[in-house]
């Protein structure tokens, strides 16, 4: 049942504000590929995660936030670190998508669907912001 004064399925501002989408890019590629190519990888991964999990209430609430959406871009040092993170997220049933650049078949990035920060931050805290 919806809270008084809210529509069924509406998300409170507090709950929506806590949502964040994490994107983790490979730092080794960020230093060897063009800036545009790296940004495209992050965009692809973020959109793939939102598309794959669009029916989840957190994803829907996040997308309805418009200009208030919060995205954090982190750096995995290399392919091994990105692969290990993907496995950890899978083991903890955290929804995410790995973006693999084709036709080279290079895993370049992963993105989680939007989550409340406190639910996923413990798995990501060892990664630094991408610089």
C-alpha positions as CSV (number, residue, x, y, z in Angstrom):
1,X,0.0,0.0,0.0
2,X,1.3,3.5,-0.9
3,X,2.1,6.0,1.8
4,X,-0.6,8.7,2.3
5,X,-0.2,11.4,-0.3
6,X,1.9,9.2,-2.8
7,X,0.8,7.3,-5.8
8,X,1.2,3.5,-5.8
9,X,4.7,2.6,-6.9
10,X,6.0,6.1,-6.3
11,X,9.4,6.4,-4.7
12,X,10.1,8.8,-1.9
13,X,12.7,11.5,-2.5
14,X,14.9,10.0,0.2
15,X,14.8,6.5,-1.2
16,X,15.4,7.7,-4.8
17,X,18.3,10.0,-3.6
18,X,20.1,7.0,-2.2
19,X,20.2,5.2,-5.5
20,X,23.5,5.1,-7.4
21,X,24.7,3.3,-10.5
22,X,28.3,2.2,-10.4
23,X,30.4,1.8,-13.5
24,X,33.8,0.2,-13.3
25,X,36.2,0.8,-16.2
26,X,39.6,-0.8,-16.8
27,X,42.3,1.7,-16.0
28,X,44.8,0.1,-18.3
29,X,42.5,0.7,-21.2
30,X,41.7,4.3,-20.0
31,X,45.4,5.0,-20.4
32,X,45.9,3.4,-23.8
33,X,42.6,4.0,-25.6
34,X,41.2,7.3,-26.7
35,X,39.0,9.2,-24.3
36,X,36.0,8.8,-26.6
37,X,36.4,5.1,-26.8
38,X,36.7,4.7,-23.0
39,X,33.6,6.9,-22.4
40,X,31.7,4.8,-25.0
41,X,32.5,1.6,-23.0
42,X,31.1,3.1,-19.8
43,X,28.0,4.3,-21.7
44,X,27.5,0.9,-23.2
45,X,27.8,-0.9,-19.9
46,X,25.5,1.5,-18.0
47,X,22.8,1.3,-20.7
48,X,23.2,-2.5,-20.9
49,X,22.7,-2.8,-17.1
50,X,19.7,-0.5,-17.1
51,X,18.1,-2.3,-20.0
52,X,18.7,-5.8,-18.6
53,X,17.2,-4.8,-15.3
54,X,14.7,-2.2,-16.3
55,X,11.8,-3.9,-14.6
56,X,13.5,-3.8,-11.2
57,X,11.9,-1.1,-9.0
58,X,15.3,0.6,-8.2
59,X,16.2,0.9,-11.9
60,X,12.8,2.4,-12.7
61,X,13.1,4.8,-9.8
62,X,16.6,5.8,-10.9
63,X,15.6,6.4,-14.5
64,X,12.7,8.6,-13.3
65,X,15.1,10.8,-11.4
66,X,16.2,12.5,-14.7
67,X,18.9,15.0,-14.0
68,X,19.2,13.9,-10.4
69,X,20.6,10.5,-11.3
70,X,23.9,9.7,-9.5
71,X,26.6,7.6,-11.3
72,X,30.0,6.8,-9.8
73,X,32.8,5.7,-12.2
74,X,35.5,3.6,-10.7
75,X,38.7,2.1,-12.0
76,X,39.7,-1.5,-12.1
77,X,43.5,-1.7,-12.8
78,X,43.3,-4.4,-15.4
79,X,41.2,-7.2,-16.9
80,X,42.0,-9.6,-14.1
81,X,40.6,-7.2,-11.5
82,X,37.5,-6.5,-13.6
83,X,36.9,-10.3,-14.0
84,X,37.4,-10.9,-10.3
85,X,34.9,-8.1,-9.4
86,X,32.4,-9.6,-11.8
87,X,32.7,-13.0,-10.2
88,X,32.4,-11.5,-6.7
89,X,29.2,-9.6,-7.7
90,X,27.8,-12.8,-9.2
91,X,28.5,-14.7,-6.0
92,X,26.6,-12.1,-4.0
93,X,23.7,-12.0,-6.5
94,X,24.4,-8.3,-7.4
95,X,22.9,-7.5,-10.8
96,X,25.5,-6.2,-13.3
97,X,26.5,-6.4,-16.9
98,X,30.0,-6.8,-18.2
99,X,30.6,-4.9,-21.5
100,X,32.9,-6.8,-23.9
101,X,34.2,-4.8,-26.9
102,X,33.7,-6.6,-30.2
103,X,35.0,-7.9,-32.4
104,X,38.2,-7.8,-30.3
105,X,36.4,-9.7,-27.4
106,X,37.9,-7.4,-24.8
107,X,36.1,-7.1,-21.4
108,X,36.4,-3.4,-20.9
109,X,33.9,-2.3,-18.3
110,X,31.1,-3.4,-16.0
111,X,28.1,-1.6,-14.7
112,X,25.7,-2.5,-11.9
113,X,22.0,-1.7,-12.1
114,X,21.1,1.2,-9.8
115,X,21.3,0.1,-6.2
116,X,21.1,1.8,-2.8
117,X,24.7,2.7,-2.1
118,X,24.9,0.8,1.2
119,X,23.9,-2.5,-0.5
120,X,26.8,-2.6,-2.9
121,X,29.5,-0.2,-1.7
122,X,31.3,-2.9,0.4
123,X,32.1,-4.9,-2.8
124,X,33.4,-1.8,-4.5
125,X,35.3,0.1,-1.8
126,X,38.7,-1.1,-2.9
127,X,38.3,0.6,-6.3
128,X,39.3,4.3,-6.7
129,X,37.5,6.9,-8.8
130,X,38.6,6.8,-12.4
131,X,41.1,9.6,-13.1
